[in-house]
Amino acid sequence: MKSNIIRIDNMGKGFHKAIAETRKVCVYNELDHRSALRLQLCAEEQLSLARSVTREMDASFWIETEGPEYTLHMSTNTDIDKEKRSMLLKTASSGKNEAANSFIGKLRDLFETAIDAEPNYNSDLPSDVLEDLANRTIQCSDAEWNGYEQSTLKRLADTIKISIIGNVVEVTVIKTFA
């Protein structure tokens, strides 16, 4: 079974529809209350992770089920830089880009990784503030991103796959209920 595809934008429109669609899947498949809550939490954390890492969202979300296995799909377009790529791949169960599974895929991934831009941290600061901070390095680090969504999702899901091809990021979460 495949659920409806829900569009989610940068303003969060569609987020509640995605959670409602997850609830519909739970009801349709007659999941018990605890399993339904776990699947909903997986969906919430998957979408929150994508938004907190990419800081933008133009995504599609849907769920596919086959027997006891539930696969939550989220695909979004985003500008990838080295920091975003690293944060996303740290979430994956394998720690690797799933799109780099063939020789050509590995070459493409190496090339894309090499040309990824460095994150631009100073773009939001007014020029007068930047002048006051001359000769000082300002950087955001992974420590500032608390990784709550990442750790929660890793505990809940059986498998997390991250696929990055160009500016398209696909996050696939697999959860199997006995």
RAUR-V438127 format. One record per residue. N is the residue number from 1. RES is the residue in three letters. PHI is phi in degrees with one decimal (* if undefined). OMEGA is omega in whole degrees, -180 to 180 (none if undefined). D_LAST is the distance of its C-alpha to the last C-alpha in Angstrom with 2 decimals. Layout:
n={N;N}
res={RES;RES}
phi={PHI;PHI}
omega={OMEGA;OMEGA}
d_last={D_LAST;D_LAST}
This chain:
n={1;2;3;4;5;6;7;8;9;10;11;12;13;14;15;16;17;18;19;20;21;22;23;24;25;26;27;28;29;30;31;32;33;34;35;36;37;38;39;40;41;42;43;44;45;46;47;48;49;50;51;52;53;54;55;56;57;58;59;60;61;62;63;64;65;66;67;68;69;70;71;72;73;74;75;76;77;78;79;80;81;82;83;84;85;86;87;88;89;90;91;92;93;94;95;96;97;98;99;100;101;102;103;104;105;106;107;108;109;110;111;112;113;114;115;116;117;118;119;120;121;122;123;124;125;126;127;128;129;130;131;132;133;134;135;136;137;138;139;140;141;142;143;144;145;146;147;148;149;150;151;152;153;154;155;156;157;158;159;160;161;162;163;164;165;166;167;168;169;170;171;172;173;174;175;176;177;178}
res={MET;LYS;SER;ASN;ILE;ILE;ARG;ILE;ASP;ASN;MET;GLY;LYS;GLY;PHE;HIS;LYS;ALA;ILE;ALA;GLU;THR;ARG;LYS;VAL;CYS;VAL;TYR;ASN;GLU;LEU;ASP;HIS;ARG;SER;ALA;LEU;ARG;LEU;GLN;LEU;CYS;ALA;GLU;GLU;GLN;LEU;SER;LEU;ALA;ARG;SER;VAL;THR;ARG;GLU;MET;ASP;ALA;SER;PHE;TRP;ILE;GLU;THR;GLU;GLY;PRO;GLU;TYR;THR;LEU;HIS;MET;SER;THR;ASN;THR;ASP;ILE;ASP;LYS;GLU;LYS;ARG;SER;MET;LEU;LEU;LYS;THR;ALA;SER;SER;GLY;LYS;ASN;GLU;ALA;ALA;ASN;SER;PHE;ILE;GLY;LYS;LEU;ARG;ASP;LEU;PHE;GLU;THR;ALA;ILE;ASP;ALA;GLU;PRO;ASN;TYR;ASN;SER;ASP;LEU;PRO;SER;ASP;VAL;LEU;GLU;ASP;LEU;ALA;ASN;ARG;THR;ILE;GLN;CYS;SER;ASP;ALA;GLU;TRP;ASN;GLY;TYR;GLU;GLN;SER;THR;LEU;LYS;ARG;LEU;ALA;ASP;THR;ILE;LYS;ILE;SER;ILE;ILE;GLY;ASN;VAL;VAL;GLU;VAL;THR;VAL;ILE;LYS;THR;PHE;ALA}
phi={*;-124.9;-76.1;-65.8;-91.8;-107.3;-90.7;-126.7;-105.2;-64.1;-87.1;89.7;-64.9;103.8;-59.9;-67.7;-65.5;-64.7;-68.5;-63.8;-65.2;-63.2;-61.8;-60.5;-61.9;-62.1;-66.1;-59.2;-90.5;54.3;-70.5;-69.4;-55.6;-64.1;-64.9;-62.0;-63.2;-64.2;-66.0;-61.8;-65.3;-58.1;-63.3;-60.6;-69.6;-62.2;-69.0;-66.8;-60.1;-59.8;-70.1;-71.4;-82.6;-80.7;61.5;-154.8;-153.9;-143.4;-116.8;-118.7;-131.7;-157.2;-124.6;-119.7;-125.7;-144.9;63.7;-83.7;-96.8;-115.2;-116.9;-97.2;-111.5;-142.2;-125.8;-142.7;-98.2;-156.3;-79.8;-93.8;-121.4;-60.6;-67.7;-61.9;-59.3;-62.1;-62.8;-65.5;-69.7;-66.3;-76.7;-62.4;-57.8;-86.4;76.0;-123.7;-76.7;-65.2;-75.8;-98.7;-109.4;-121.5;-59.7;-64.3;-61.3;-66.3;-62.7;-60.8;-64.2;-60.8;-63.7;-63.8;-64.4;-66.7;-94.6;-55.9;-74.0;-75.3;-62.8;-102.7;-91.2;-93.6;-65.9;-92.5;-92.4;-65.1;-61.4;-65.4;-70.3;-61.1;-63.9;-68.2;-100.5;-55.9;65.0;-120.3;-93.4;-116.5;-140.6;-90.4;-125.7;-59.2;-65.4;-73.9;-88.7;-73.5;68.1;-56.8;-60.4;-62.0;-68.9;-65.0;-63.3;-63.8;-73.2;-82.5;-83.8;-79.9;-143.3;-125.0;-117.8;-119.0;-124.5;-122.5;-129.0;61.6;-101.1;-101.7;-112.9;-118.3;-113.3;-118.8;-115.4;-115.2;-133.7;-112.1;-107.9;-73.8}
omega={176;-180;172;177;-178;176;179;-178;-176;-179;179;178;-179;-180;-180;177;179;178;177;178;176;177;178;179;179;180;-178;-179;176;175;176;-173;-178;179;178;178;179;180;177;180;176;-180;180;-178;178;-179;178;178;-179;-179;-178;180;-176;-179;177;-175;168;-166;170;-179;174;-179;173;179;173;-176;-178;-176;179;-180;179;-178;173;180;-178;173;179;173;-178;169;-175;-178;179;180;-179;-179;180;-177;175;180;-176;179;-179;-176;-176;175;-178;180;-179;-178;175;180;179;178;178;178;179;-179;177;-180;-179;178;-179;-177;177;-180;170;179;179;-176;-172;-173;-177;-177;177;-176;-180;177;179;178;178;-177;-179;180;176;179;177;178;171;178;177;-179;180;175;-171;176;-179;-179;-178;-177;179;-180;179;179;-175;-172;173;-179;174;179;177;178;-180;175;-176;179;-180;178;176;177;-179;-180;-180;179;179;178;-178;none}
d_last={17.69;19.71;20.70;24.30;25.77;27.00;30.03;30.41;33.85;35.51;36.33;32.71;33.15;29.92;27.70;27.21;26.77;23.91;22.14;23.02;21.62;18.28;18.44;19.38;16.36;14.14;16.39;16.63;12.93;12.80;10.36;10.91;13.63;12.06;9.53;12.65;14.83;12.95;13.16;16.75;17.61;16.50;18.79;21.56;21.63;21.59;24.54;26.30;26.10;27.69;30.38;31.21;31.60;33.33;35.24;35.36;33.10;33.44;29.85;27.65;24.06;21.51;17.83;16.57;13.37;12.49;9.66;6.36;8.81;11.26;14.60;17.17;20.69;23.85;27.19;30.42;34.01;35.55;38.38;36.96;38.89;38.30;36.82;34.29;33.25;32.84;30.82;28.42;27.98;27.38;24.21;22.84;20.51;23.18;26.07;27.55;28.41;26.11;29.10;31.12;29.60;32.73;36.32;37.43;34.40;35.25;38.89;38.11;35.91;38.72;41.26;39.35;38.70;42.40;43.61;41.26;43.48;43.81;42.55;45.38;45.37;48.85;48.67;48.10;51.01;54.43;57.27;59.13;56.15;55.79;59.51;59.10;56.36;58.40;57.81;54.51;51.17;48.44;44.95;41.48;39.12;35.42;36.24;37.20;33.84;31.63;28.43;26.45;24.33;23.86;22.76;20.41;18.77;18.53;16.77;14.18;13.54;12.15;15.28;18.43;21.07;24.61;27.08;30.71;33.34;36.59;35.98;32.64;29.58;26.09;23.13;19.73;16.59;13.25;9.97;6.54;3.81;0.00}
